[in-house]
Every structure is written in C-alpha cells, then in structure tokens.
Amino acid sequence: QVQLVESGGGLAQAGGSLRLSCAASGRTFGSSAVAWVRQAPGKERESVAHISWNGDSTYDDSVKGRFTISRDNAKKTIYLQMNNLKPEDTAVYYCGVATPGGDDYWGQGTQVTVSS
C-alpha cells in the first residue's frame, strides 16, 4: 500500500515558478516508477513527466525545457520544478507511483493556477 500527498500548488503569474512535492509512504518506493499528470477543467488527464526507478526521465512536449521531475528516494519524495509557467499549465496536478508488483497509486491532487 502506498499513500501519496502532494503539496506546493498555488497561484503564480505567467513566467513564474512553482515547485510541487509529493511525499510517499510504502516500502517499494525506491524501486517504483513515479509520474506527474495533470487535469484541466473540461479536459482529460494528461501525462506531464515520468521518472523511472533509476532516474531516467521523460516529459510531455508541452513542458519540455520548462519542467523538471526529480526524486529523493531517501526522503520518499517526488518533485516537479515548474519554470516559465504559462496560463495553459493551469490544472490539478497529481503524482502517481507504479510499484514493481504492478499496482498504481495516486495522490489527491494539488491545484496550480497561472494568471496571464
């Protein structure tokens, strides 16, 4: 069982920065892939960034060069550094964990609002 708690969302101006954190519980965190996804009002949930257990990361084209995903396995925490924010980044952001056993867990989400 994995529990995830996101924090760090809020209001930012276009061009600004926010850093999201996701605190995880569970014994398999270090060997699990983790990801951030987001869902804007009226839109489907979309992938933002993914990082494997060994640190390999991938990004959606819409955030590449602006967002950075990272993990601290000792602290069981996932981060999403978001720079040069745009109004279209406004969404609820969720962190997720995929365990080696094939189970997926998601946090409750944190709101990010970017004003123009």
PyMOL commands that set and color helices and strands:
alter all, ss='L'
color gray80, all
select helices_A, chain A and resi 29-31+87-89
alter helices_A, ss='H'
color red, helices_A
select strands_A, chain A and resi 4-7+10-13+18-24+33-39+46-51+57-59+67-72+77-82+91-98+104-106+110-115
alter strands_A, ss='S'
color yellow, strands_A
deselect
rebuild
show_as cartoon
